[in-house]
Amino acid sequence: MNKMAEWIVRFRKLLLILFLVASVISALAATQVQVNYSLADYVPDEAPSTKAMRLMEKEFTQSIPNVRMYVPNVSPVEALAIKQEILELPSVTGVLWLDDFLDLKVPLALQESSVVEGFYDGGALFQVSTLLGDAPDTMRELQHIAGEEGAVEGELVDLAMAQMAVSSEIVTIMIFMVPLGLLILLFSTRSWLEPLLLLVTISVAIIINIGTNVFLTEVSFLTQAVTAVLQLAVSMDYAIFLLHSREEFLSQGFDRKESMKKAIVKSSNAILASSMTTVLGFLSLVFMSYKIGADMGIVLAKGVLFSLISVIFFMPTMMLAMDKWLEKTMHRPLLPSFAGFGKIVSKAAIWLLLIGVFFPVAFLAQSHNDFMYGMSDYHENSREAADREFIMERFGRYLSMAMMVPKGDWGREYELYQALDAMDDVMAITSYQSQVGRLVPSEVLPQEQLSMLLSENYSRMILTVRSQKEGDKAFALVDSIRQTASTYYGDEYYLIGESVVMRDMKTSINRDNLIVNGLAIASVWLVLLLSFKSLSIPFLLILTIEGSIWINLAVPYVMGTKLSYIGYLIISTVQLGATVDYAILFTQHYMQNRKEHQKREAIMMTVDQTFSTLLTPAMILTLAGIILSIVSSIEVVSQLGTVLGRGAFLSFLMVNFFLPGLLYVFDPLIEKTTWKTTFLRRSS
């Protein structure tokens, strides 16, 4: 490590140039990163809905309806003209309306009312099938045709809103995060330039991380939305560690270069241990069968590694280059002294352990949360939210599903058609059976008329069902339809639709919970074991952070609000990996102090020494979560921000209040189970 520090200082100009060049190249590459806005694409390959989607894309050119579009105050004849106008849009592959279910030559008053009311009430409700490649433009074209009084809602709108939100909100988030982050850093540094230096260090790592995403096939919109702010928040403390270490050696009389060398050597081990817990926490997401975990885990872990490299190799070069300016801009500490706070904590150490009484209750509460699995709601004042509410109030909550069965056995298919049509929540079915009838051979009709319903190998039914996208009733309906289909076709049927994907998403995510959390805890435990060479300390530190995670995730249950399961699973690993650093730093100071002081004095000194140091990264991570929560219009991202910010604050509190009690009570056990450790004995 000494040789590496010598090399960094010696070749600092070359390193500075290399990092700047890498930043420019990465910034250009970042514009070429492909972003995927569909959560359905991350459902496991073996999931039934994934297999169904791939087969349908292979067999049929037209997708199932993914938009409901309402045009008010039109006659049936005008509605047919509008349907043709919609079909002429380049991204539209099909439109379903009343003429696909009923003979419009017969007066609507004489037709089946339940079918008519699902598509016409003086205005026309169209079910539109679109390509999803350019969702925002397609949404705007449909909104234009619908007019100001019309409405458009559905999966296409979800994707369009996500796409527009990610592209615009990343900039907005950073506009808030950067100045507020600088303000927080001002209170923890001794020079007016140091906050800018710290920010540039991590920003370079962020740019390189985002740019290197170009080597991945694509990244999810969730990853794209949270990467920059999370990387900034979880790795800023590495730069602070190096900065404080350098100041320590400068105060001891070493010159600038020597202080930097010694700071690199001293802080590298601590930074490496802290970063490895975070990296391994993120990498545990890779083992999720729901592939968005791997997508986010790889990018975030890569980001932490780039932050580590930037702090060790790039930050020293900037500090040495700006040394004179740093000295000229020195100022008094702005953060108030917390001296004496440690005395309060040390006196109450045993009583503070009572916080642990809430752990079992919090654990049970967080495991009984009411979860959601999709992207959920839009902002209340948006047109998209108003459109969805309007259509649902007027026509109900309807979704489209597609079922494919082997082509040719018309009798069996007709029996399935009748069984599905008899279900209470199935509003209408478009199929070969409903359009033509089982007694008319398909060969006598033009193929283009049947291309939506028949392929070379499969017959397809389009079901319009009365259902939400997710929830117990929606998933029960999916299960019921699958059970009905299996009665006639065994495993030879294929079902696809938004609620079907959500059902499979729930199955895969629930299965991931134990695996991901177990791997995260095991990997962090291993790093702590190697860092402290202790059998007991890893358990105490993990209990502290896991306790804060349980309390954090129990809040939605207590408040009676839904929680995104994606956010729930991700925060379980992110909060552990990102905030266990606080516990590591606290315990390192305690172990050092305990060699020369009694345990109560050691706790008092440790709190006084670390409170200010831990406050800065905790405030930055909390701030990052709050900004994500407020700015993002994507519900799952906003919720992730809420639990992240709250979790960082809770972890900070637990490390400063609950962990001291654990260290105090288990002090004898720590000494006995830690390699080559001897604490100061009480004098007789």
C-alpha positions in Angstrom: 0.0 0.0 0.0 2.9 2.3 0.7 4.3 1.8 -2.8 0.9 2.4 -4.3 0.6 5.7 -2.4 4.1 6.7 -3.6 3.1 5.9 -7.2 -0.1 7.9 -7.0 1.7 11.0 -5.7 4.5 10.6 -8.2 2.3 10.2 -11.3 -0.5 12.5 -10.2 -0.5 14.6 -13.4 -0.8 11.5 -15.6 -3.6 10.1 -13.4 -5.5 13.5 -13.5 -5.3 13.5 -17.4 -6.5 9.8 -17.6 -9.5 10.4 -15.4 -10.5 13.5 -17.3 -10.2 11.7 -20.6 -12.2 8.8 -19.3 -14.9 11.2 -18.1 -15.3 12.8 -21.5 -15.4 9.4 -23.3 -17.9 8.1 -20.7 -20.1 11.2 -21.0 -20.4 10.6 -24.7 -21.0 6.9 -24.3 -23.8 7.6 -21.8 -25.9 9.0 -24.5 -25.9 5.7 -26.3 -27.1 3.6 -23.3 -30.3 1.7 -24.2 -33.0 2.0 -21.5 -35.8 -0.5 -21.1 -39.1 0.9 -19.7 -41.0 -2.3 -19.3 -41.0 -4.2 -16.0 -42.6 -7.2 -17.8 -39.3 -7.8 -19.7 -37.6 -8.6 -16.4 -39.9 -11.4 -15.3 -38.0 -14.7 -15.3 -37.6 -16.6 -18.6 -39.3 -19.7 -17.1 -42.4 -17.7 -16.0 -45.6 -18.7 -17.9 -46.3 -15.2 -19.0 -42.8 -14.8 -20.5 -43.1 -18.0 -22.5 -46.6 -16.8 -23.7 -45.2 -13.4 -24.7 -42.4 -14.9 -26.8 -44.7 -17.4 -28.5 -47.2 -14.7 -29.3 -44.6 -12.4 -30.8 -43.4 -15.4 -32.9 -46.9 -16.4 -34.0 -48.8 -13.1 -34.4 -47.8 -9.7 -35.7 -50.5 -7.9 -33.8 -50.2 -7.5 -30.0 -53.1 -7.5 -27.5 -54.7 -4.2 -26.7 -52.5 -2.1 -24.4 -54.5 1.2 -24.6 -58.0 2.3 -23.8 -59.0 5.4 -25.7 -62.2 7.3 -25.3 -63.6 9.8 -27.8 -66.7 11.7 -26.6 -69.8 12.7 -28.4 -69.6 10.6 -31.6 -72.1 8.5 -33.4 -71.3 4.8 -34.3 -70.6 5.9 -37.8 -68.2 8.6 -36.7 -66.6 6.1 -34.3 -65.9 3.8 -37.2 -64.2 6.6 -39.1 -62.1 7.4 -36.0 -61.2 3.8 -35.7 -59.8 3.9 -39.2 -57.9 7.1 -38.4 -56.3 5.3 -35.4 -55.3 2.3 -37.5 -53.4 4.6 -39.9 -51.0 5.6 -37.2 -47.6 3.8 -37.9 -47.3 2.5 -34.3 -50.8 1.1 -34.1 -51.2 -2.6 -35.0 -54.9 -3.1 -34.3 -58.1 -1.5 -32.8 -61.0 -3.3 -31.2 -64.5 -1.7 -31.0 -68.1 -2.7 -31.1 -68.0 -3.7 -34.8 -65.6 -6.5 -33.8 -68.2 -8.0 -31.4 -71.6 -7.0 -32.8 -73.3 -6.4 -36.1 -73.7 -2.6 -36.2 -76.5 -2.9 -38.8 -78.7 -4.0 -36.0 -79.7 -1.0 -33.7 -77.6 -0.8 -30.6 -80.8 -0.8 -28.4 -81.5 -4.3 -29.6 -78.0 -5.6 -29.0 -76.6 -7.2 -25.8 -76.4 -4.3 -23.4 -73.4 -5.5 -21.4 -71.2 -5.5 -24.6 -72.5 -2.2 -25.8 -72.0 -0.4 -22.5 -68.4 -1.6 -22.5 -67.6 0.3 -25.7 -70.2 3.0 -26.3 -72.2 5.5 -24.1 -72.6 8.4 -26.6 -68.8 8.3 -26.9 -66.6 5.5 -28.2 -64.1 3.5 -26.1 -61.5 1.9 -28.3 -59.1 -0.9 -27.3 -55.9 -0.1 -29.2 -52.9 -2.4 -29.8 -49.6 -0.4 -30.3 -45.9 -1.0 -30.6 -44.1 0.2 -27.5 -40.9 1.4 -29.0 -41.8 5.1 -29.1 -44.4 5.3 -26.4 -44.4 9.1 -25.8 -45.0 10.0 -29.4 -47.7 7.3 -29.8 -49.4 8.5 -26.6 -49.4 12.1 -27.8 -50.8 11.1 -31.2 -53.7 9.2 -29.5 -54.3 12.1 -27.1 -54.6 14.4 -30.2 -57.1 12.2 -31.9 -59.1 11.8 -28.6 -59.1 15.6 -28.2 -59.2 17.7 -25.0 -62.3 16.1 -23.8 -61.2 12.6 -24.6 -59.0 10.2 -22.6 -56.2 7.7 -23.1 -55.0 5.2 -20.5 -53.2 1.8 -20.4 -49.8 0.1 -20.5 -48.6 2.4 -23.3 -49.3 5.4 -21.1 -47.4 3.8 -18.2 -44.4 3.3 -20.4 -44.6 6.7 -21.9 -44.8 8.4 -18.5 -41.9 6.4 -17.2 -39.8 7.3 -20.3 -40.5 11.0 -20.1 -40.1 11.0 -16.3 -36.7 9.3 -16.4 -35.3 11.6 -19.1 -36.4 14.8 -17.4 -36.3 14.0 -13.7 -32.7 12.7 -13.5 -31.6 16.3 -14.3 -34.1 17.8 -11.8 -33.0 15.4 -9.1 -29.4 16.3 -9.6 -30.2 20.0 -9.7 -31.6 19.7 -6.2 -29.1 17.2 -5.0 -25.9 18.9 -5.9 -26.3 22.3 -4.2 -28.0 20.8 -1.1 -25.2 18.1 -1.0 -22.6 20.9 -1.2 -24.3 22.7 1.7 -24.2 19.6 3.9 -20.5 19.1 2.9 -19.6 22.6 3.9 -20.5 21.8 7.5 -18.2 18.8 7.6 -15.1 20.3 5.8 -12.5 23.0 6.7 -12.2 24.7 3.3 -14.7 26.4 1.0 -13.3 24.4 -1.9 -13.3 20.9 -0.3 -17.1 20.3 -0.9 -16.6 21.0 -4.6 -13.5 18.7 -4.7 -15.5 15.9 -3.0 -18.4 16.4 -5.4 -16.2 16.3 -8.5 -14.5 13.1 -7.2 -17.8 11.2 -7.0 -19.3 12.9 -10.1 -16.4 11.6 -12.2 -17.1 8.1 -10.9 -20.8 8.5 -11.7 -20.1 9.6 -15.2 -17.7 6.7 -15.8 -20.2 4.3 -14.3 -23.1 5.5 -16.5 -20.9 5.6 -19.6 -19.7 2.0 -19.1 -23.4 0.9 -19.1 -23.1 1.0 -22.9 -21.3 -2.3 -22.6 -24.5 -3.8 -21.1 -27.3 -4.8 -23.5 -29.6 -2.3 -21.8 -30.5 -1.0 -18.3 -33.9 -0.7 -16.8 -35.5 2.7 -16.3 -35.5 2.1 -12.5 -31.7 1.7 -12.6 -31.3 4.7 -14.8 -33.5 6.8 -12.5 -31.7 6.0 -9.2 -28.1 5.2 -10.1 -26.6 8.7 -10.0 -28.2 9.8 -6.8 -27.6 6.5 -5.0 -24.0 6.3 -6.1 -23.4 9.9 -4.9 -25.1 9.2 -1.6 -23.6 5.8 -0.7 -20.0 6.6 -1.6 -19.4 10.2 -0.5 -18.2 8.9 2.9 -15.2 7.3 1.2 -14.0 10.7 0.0 -14.7 12.2 3.5 -12.6 9.4 5.1 -9.6 10.3 2.9 -10.1 14.0 3.5 -10.2 13.7 7.3 -7.2 11.4 7.3 -5.2 13.9 5.3 -6.1 16.7 7.7 -5.0 14.5 10.6 -1.5 14.1 9.2 -1.3 17.7 8.2 -2.1 18.7 11.8 0.8 16.4 13.0 3.3 18.5 11.0 3.8 16.4 7.8 4.1 18.2 4.5 1.4 18.1 1.9 2.8 15.2 -0.2 3.7 13.1 2.8 0.3 13.7 4.4 -1.4 12.5 1.3 0.7 9.4 1.1 0.0 8.5 4.7 -3.7 9.3 4.3 -4.0 7.0 1.3 -2.3 4.2 3.2 -4.4 4.7 6.4 -7.8 5.3 4.8 -7.5 2.7 2.0 -8.2 -0.3 4.3 -11.2 1.4 5.9 -12.6 2.6 2.5 -12.0 -0.9 1.0 -13.9 -2.6 3.9 -16.8 -0.2 3.7 -17.0 -0.3 -0.1 -16.9 -4.1 -0.1 -19.9 -4.4 2.2 -21.8 -2.1 -0.1 -20.7 -3.9 -3.3 -21.6 -7.3 -1.9 -24.9 -6.0 -0.7 -25.7 -4.8 -4.2 -24.4 -7.9 -5.9 -26.8 -10.1 -3.9 -29.5 -8.5 -6.1 -28.0 -10.4 -9.0 -29.4 -13.6 -7.6 -33.0 -12.5 -7.9 -34.9 -14.5 -10.4 -36.7 -11.3 -11.2 -34.0 -9.9 -13.5 -34.4 -6.2 -12.6 -32.4 -7.2 -9.5 -29.4 -8.2 -11.6 -29.8 -5.1 -13.7 -29.7 -2.7 -10.7 -27.2 -4.7 -8.7 -24.6 -4.8 -11.4 -24.8 -1.1 -12.2 -24.8 0.0 -8.5 -22.0 -2.4 -7.6 -20.0 -1.2 -10.5 -20.7 2.4 -9.5 -19.3 1.8 -6.0 -16.1 0.3 -7.4 -15.6 3.3 -9.7 -16.2 5.6 -6.6 -13.6 3.6 -4.7 -11.1 3.9 -7.6 -11.9 7.6 -8.0 -11.3 8.4 -4.3 -8.0 6.5 -4.1 -6.5 7.5 -7.4 -8.2 10.7 -8.7 -9.0 12.6 -5.5 -5.4 12.8 -4.3 -4.3 14.2 -7.7 -6.9 17.0 -7.4 -6.0 17.8 -3.8 -2.3 18.1 -4.6 -3.0 20.2 -7.6 -5.3 22.5 -5.6 -3.3 22.5 -2.4 -2.6 26.2 -2.3 -6.2 27.1 -3.0 -7.4 24.7 -0.3 -5.1 26.3 2.2 -6.2 29.9 1.2 -9.9 29.0 1.6 -9.7 27.4 5.0 -12.4 28.4 7.5 -13.5 27.5 11.0 -15.7 24.4 11.5 -19.3 25.2 10.8 -20.7 22.1 12.3 -21.5 22.6 16.0 -19.5 20.5 18.5 -21.2 17.4 19.8 -18.8 17.1 22.7 -20.6 15.9 25.7 -23.2 14.0 23.7 -21.2 10.8 24.2 -21.5 11.2 28.0 -25.3 11.1 27.7 -25.2 8.0 25.5 -22.7 6.2 27.7 -24.7 6.7 30.8 -27.9 5.4 29.1 -26.2 2.6 27.2 -27.9 -0.3 28.9 -31.3 1.4 28.8 -30.9 2.1 25.1 -31.0 -1.6 24.4 -34.7 -1.5 25.1 -35.0 -0.3 21.5 -34.5 -3.9 20.6 -37.9 -4.8 22.1 -39.4 -3.3 19.0 -37.5 -5.6 16.6 -39.8 -8.7 16.7 -42.9 -6.5 16.3 -41.3 -4.6 13.4 -40.1 -7.8 11.8 -43.7 -9.3 11.9 -45.2 -6.0 10.7 -42.9 -5.6 7.7 -43.6 -9.1 6.6 -47.4 -8.4 6.5 -47.2 -5.3 4.3 -49.7 -4.8 1.5 -47.6 -4.9 -1.6 -47.9 -3.6 -5.1 -45.9 -5.0 -8.0 -46.2 -2.5 -10.9 -45.5 1.1 -11.4 -48.8 2.2 -9.8 -50.2 5.7 -9.9 -49.3 9.0 -11.8 -49.1 12.4 -10.2 -52.6 13.5 -9.2 -52.7 16.7 -11.3 -51.5 15.1 -14.6 -53.7 14.6 -17.6 -52.8 10.9 -17.5 -54.2 10.4 -14.0 -57.4 12.3 -14.9 -57.8 10.2 -18.1 -57.4 6.9 -16.2 -59.8 8.0 -13.5 -62.4 9.2 -16.1 -62.3 5.9 -18.1 -62.4 3.7 -15.0 -65.4 5.7 -13.5 -67.3 5.6 -16.8 -66.6 2.1 -18.0 -65.0 0.3 -15.1 -61.6 -1.3 -14.6 -61.1 -3.4 -17.7 -58.0 -5.2 -19.0 -57.2 -7.2 -22.0 -55.7 -10.7 -22.0 -54.7 -13.0 -24.8 -55.0 -16.8 -24.6 -53.4 -19.1 -27.2 -54.3 -22.7 -27.7 -53.2 -25.2 -30.4 -55.1 -24.6 -33.6 -57.5 -27.1 -35.2 -59.6 -28.7 -32.4 -62.5 -26.4 -32.9 -64.9 -28.4 -30.6 -62.5 -28.3 -27.6 -61.8 -24.6 -28.3 -65.5 -23.8 -28.4 -66.0 -25.5 -25.0 -63.2 -23.4 -23.6 -64.7 -20.3 -25.1 -68.1 -21.1 -23.5 -66.4 -21.8 -20.1 -64.5 -18.5 -20.2 -67.5 -16.5 -21.5 -69.5 -17.8 -18.5 -67.1 -16.3 -16.0 -68.6 -13.3 -14.1 -65.6 -11.0 -14.7 -65.1 -11.8 -18.4 -66.9 -9.0 -20.3 -66.2 -10.1 -23.9 -64.2 -12.5 -25.9 -62.9 -11.9 -29.4 -62.1 -15.2 -31.0 -62.5 -17.3 -34.2 -65.5 -18.9 -32.4 -67.2 -15.6 -31.6 -66.4 -14.1 -35.0 -67.1 -17.0 -37.4 -68.3 -20.0 -35.5 -66.9 -23.5 -35.2 -68.9 -24.8 -38.2 -67.3 -22.5 -40.8 -63.9 -23.6 -42.0 -61.2 -20.9 -41.6 -59.9 -21.7 -45.1 -62.9 -20.1 -46.8 -62.2 -16.7 -45.3 -59.4 -14.2 -46.3 -56.4 -14.7 -44.1 -56.0 -10.9 -43.4 -59.4 -10.9 -41.6 -58.2 -13.7 -39.3 -54.6 -12.7 -38.7 -55.4 -11.3 -35.3 -57.0 -14.6 -34.2 -55.3 -17.4 -36.1 -51.7 -18.1 -36.8 -50.1 -21.1 -38.5 -50.1 -23.1 -35.3 -52.3 -21.4 -32.7 -55.8 -19.9 -32.2 -55.9 -16.8 -30.1 -58.7 -15.4 -27.9 -58.7 -11.8 -26.8 -60.4 -11.5 -23.4 -61.8 -8.3 -22.1 -62.0 -8.7 -18.3 -63.3 -6.6 -15.4 -60.1 -6.4 -13.3 -57.4 -4.2 -11.9 -53.8 -4.7 -13.0 -52.9 -6.2 -9.6 -54.2 -7.1 -6.2 -55.8 -10.2 -4.6 -58.9 -10.1 -6.8 -56.9 -9.5 -10.0 -54.5 -12.4 -9.2 -57.5 -14.7 -8.3 -59.0 -14.0 -11.7 -55.8 -14.9 -13.4 -55.6 -18.1 -11.4 -59.2 -18.9 -12.3 -58.7 -18.4 -16.0 -55.6 -20.5 -15.9 -57.4 -23.2 -14.1 -60.2 -23.2 -16.6 -57.8 -23.3 -19.5 -55.9 -26.2 -18.0 -59.1 -28.2 -17.7 -59.4 -28.3 -21.4 -55.8 -28.0 -22.6 -53.6 -29.1 -19.7 -50.2 -27.3 -20.2 -50.8 -26.5 -23.9 -52.4 -23.1 -23.4 -50.6 -19.7 -23.1 -52.0 -16.7 -21.3 -50.6 -13.1 -21.4 -51.8 -9.7 -20.2 -50.8 -7.0 -17.7 -52.4 -8.7 -14.7 -50.9 -12.0 -15.8 -47.4 -10.6 -15.8 -48.0 -9.0 -12.4 -49.1 -12.4 -11.1 -45.9 -14.0 -12.3 -43.9 -11.1 -11.0 -45.4 -11.6 -7.6 -44.5 -15.3 -7.6 -40.9 -14.7 -8.6 -40.3 -11.7 -6.3 -41.7 -13.5 -3.3 -39.4 -16.4 -4.0 -36.5 -14.1 -4.2 -36.9 -12.5 -0.8 -35.2 -15.2 1.4 -32.4 -15.8 -1.2 -31.5 -12.2 -1.7 -31.6 -11.1 2.0 -29.8 -14.3 3.0 -27.0 -13.7 0.6 -26.7 -10.0 1.5 -26.4 -10.8 5.2 -24.0 -13.6 4.6 -21.7 -11.6 2.4 -21.7 -8.6 4.7 -21.1 -10.9 7.6 -18.0 -12.4 5.8 -16.5 -9.0 5.1 -17.1 -7.9 8.8 -15.5 -11.2 9.9 -12.4 -10.6 7.9 -12.2 -6.9 8.8 -12.5 -7.3 12.5 -11.3 -10.9 12.9 -14.1 -11.4 15.3 -16.9 -13.9 15.6 -19.2 -11.7 17.7 -18.8 -8.2 16.1 -20.4 -9.2 12.7 -23.6 -10.4 14.5 -23.9 -7.2 16.6 -23.4 -4.9 13.6 -25.8 -6.8 11.4 -28.4 -6.9 14.2 -28.1 -3.1 14.5 -28.7 -2.4 10.8 -31.3 -5.2 10.3 -33.2 -3.8 13.2 -33.3 -0.4 11.5 -34.4 -2.0 8.3 -37.3 -3.9 10.0 -38.5 -0.7 11.7 -38.2 1.2 8.4 -40.2 -1.3 6.4 -42.8 -1.7 9.2 -43.8 2.0 8.8 -46.0 1.4 5.7 -47.8 -1.4 7.6 -48.5 0.8 10.6 -49.6 3.7 8.4 -51.8 1.4 6.3 -50.2 2.3 3.0 -49.1 0.0 0.1 -45.5 -0.6 -0.5 -43.8 -1.4 -3.8 -42.4 -5.0 -3.4 -39.5 -4.0 -5.7 -38.6 -1.2 -3.4 -39.1 -3.5 -0.4 -36.7 -6.1 -1.7 -34.1 -3.6 -3.0 -34.0 -1.5 0.2 -33.5 -4.6 2.3 -30.1 -5.0 0.6 -29.3 -1.4 -0.2 -29.8 -0.1 3.3 -27.8 -2.9 4.7 -24.9 -2.5 2.3 -24.9 1.3 2.4 -25.3 2.0 6.1 -23.4 -0.8 7.7 -20.4 1.5 7.0 -21.7 3.7 9.9 -21.5 0.7 12.3 -18.1 -0.3 11.0 -16.6 3.2 11.6 -18.2 3.4 15.1 -16.9 -0.1 16.1 -13.4 0.6 14.8 -13.1 3.6 17.0 -14.6 1.8 20.0 -12.1 -1.1 19.6 -9.2 1.4 19.5 -10.5 3.4 22.5 -11.2 0.2 24.5 -7.6 -0.7 24.5 -6.8 2.3 26.6 -10.0 3.1 28.4 -12.8 1.4 30.4 -15.9 0.5 28.3 -18.1 3.4 29.5 -15.4 5.9 28.7 -14.6 4.2 25.4 -18.3 4.5 24.4 -18.3 8.2 25.4 -15.2 8.9 23.4 -16.4 6.9 20.4 -19.7 8.8 20.2 -17.9 12.2 20.4 -15.4 11.1 17.8 -17.8 9.7 15.2 -21.1 11.5 15.5 -20.1 14.4 13.3 -18.3 12.1 10.8 -21.4 9.8 10.5 -23.8 12.7 10.4 -22.6 13.9 7.0 -23.0 10.7 4.9 -26.3 9.9 6.7 -27.7 13.4 5.9 -26.6 13.1 2.3 -28.2 9.6 1.9 -31.4 10.8 3.7 -31.5 13.9 1.5 -31.1 11.7 -1.6 -34.0 9.6 -0.6 -36.2 12.7 0.1 -35.4 14.2 -3.3 -36.2 11.0 -5.1 -39.4 10.8 -3.2 -40.5 14.3 -3.9 -39.3 14.8 -7.5 -40.0 11.4 -9.2 -43.4 10.9 -10.7 -42.8 7.2 -11.0 -44.4 5.7 -7.9 -41.9 2.8 -7.5 -39.0 5.3 -7.7 -40.7 7.7 -5.3 -41.4 5.0 -2.8 -37.8 3.7 -3.1 -36.7 7.2 -2.2 -39.0 7.4 0.8 -37.8 4.2 2.4 -34.2 4.9 1.5 -34.2 8.3 3.2 -36.0 7.1 6.2 -33.8 4.0 6.4 -30.6 6.0 6.3 -31.8 8.2 9.2 -32.9 5.2 11.2 -29.6 3.5 10.7 -27.7 6.6 11.8 -29.9 6.7 15.0 -29.4 3.0 15.7 -25.7 3.2 15.3 -25.4 6.1 17.8 -28.0 4.8 20.3 -28.5 1.0 20.0 -25.1 -0.1 19.0 -23.3 1.5 22.0 -25.6 -0.5 24.3 -24.7 -3.8 22.5 -21.0 -3.0 22.7 -21.3 -2.2 26.4 -23.2 -5.3 27.3 -21.3 -7.7 25.1 -17.9 -6.2 25.8 -16.4 -9.3 27.5 -17.7 -11.6 24.7 -16.2 -9.2 22.1 -12.8 -9.4 23.7 -12.9 -13.2 23.9 -14.1 -13.8 20.4 -11.8 -11.2 18.6 -8.4 -12.4 17.5 -5.4 -10.8 19.3 -7.5 -8.3 21.2 -6.9 -7.2 24.8 -9.0 -4.6 26.4 -8.0 -2.4 29.3 -8.7 -4.2 32.6 -10.4 -2.4 35.5 -7.8 -1.5 38.1 -8.2 -3.2 41.4 
